């Protein structure tokens, strides 16, 4: 039987799982996935919120903290740091065997800090110190305010996962912020050979937004635009990879590479297919290439292992066609710059809303557990 994860690794792409559950550790599920070729993991507040709200994985820890910690954000950090450290331990052998090239697990700073540069820097340094594992990546949003925070974190020796990237302009910001951080660190005489970063480029949300605009024009009679449905996100990613090659093949980065610096890998995120009419692996099979990561949710991982076809180098195939998609969208009156800016604003808000919802779920769960303990004590 084919092992698609290992085939992708041979083609230069690492598959990370966009999910974390406490039960994965004791059951051996994560260990088995890593043995099968999984090379990293990402987490987000929605994942934690679902686990806390619908399961019992965190009940014992919540009970033990009753009367000690009541602030939901501090409670969340207790859970998250514990889980992340367990996952980092599972991935540590891979991290060591690849010389710090893979085996990372991501933990994000509070999304409520997305527009707060100094707050993000302070949170990144604090979480990095508290988790205290070399294969941790701190998630920082690729907003204009996030750029200086990325640079400062890299300069401080912190691995960074730049998240919420939609546009080519924001991708360039993320790449240059990483390089500037390396330059500052190297200028201070500090090592840069073990630092790592990824630039998380979101996909399916782009097609959802662009297709909505296209559908409105198609329903008005312009049937020629049907050929553009479901094409924008992959075209955007291919152009981002083209930009990645230009930036990291430049003389500027060559100086850092001579000191052992690693490229900042493009990471394809939001890769589950939202439109049921589209092929379930359309954001996986089309974007395979050297120095890339694809972080996928469990259902997409299952699909990949069931029927995924791995073709090396698809991310660099028909780049001219990707440019043509952008040209055709522009001619149809659809501005990718405007759409990606909207998606960034919406993404920041959605992440903040999700984080607040998670904090609310933690607070309510602890209250319910405290009330149950009191009732039990009175009996």
Buried (B, 14 or more C-beta within 10 A) or exposed (E): EEEBBBBBBEBBBBBBBBBBBBEBBEEEEBEEBBEEBBBBBBBBBBBBBBBBBEEEBBBEEBEEBBEEBEEBBEBBBBBBBBBBBBBBBBBBEBBEEBEBBBBBBBBBBBBBBBBBBEBBBBBBBEBBEEBEBBBBBBBBBBBEBBBBBBBBBBBBBBBBBBBBBBBBBBBBBBBBBBBBBBBBBBEEEEEBEBBBBBBBBBBBBBBBBBBEBBEEBBEEEEEEBEEBBBBBBBBBBBBBBBBBBEBBEEEEBEBBBEEBBBBBBBBBBBBBBEEEEBEBBBBBBBBBBBBBBBBBBEEBBEBBBEEBEBEBEBBBBBBEEBBBBBEBBEEBEBEBEEBBBEBBEBBBEBBBEBBBBBBEBBBEBBEEBBEEEEEEEEE
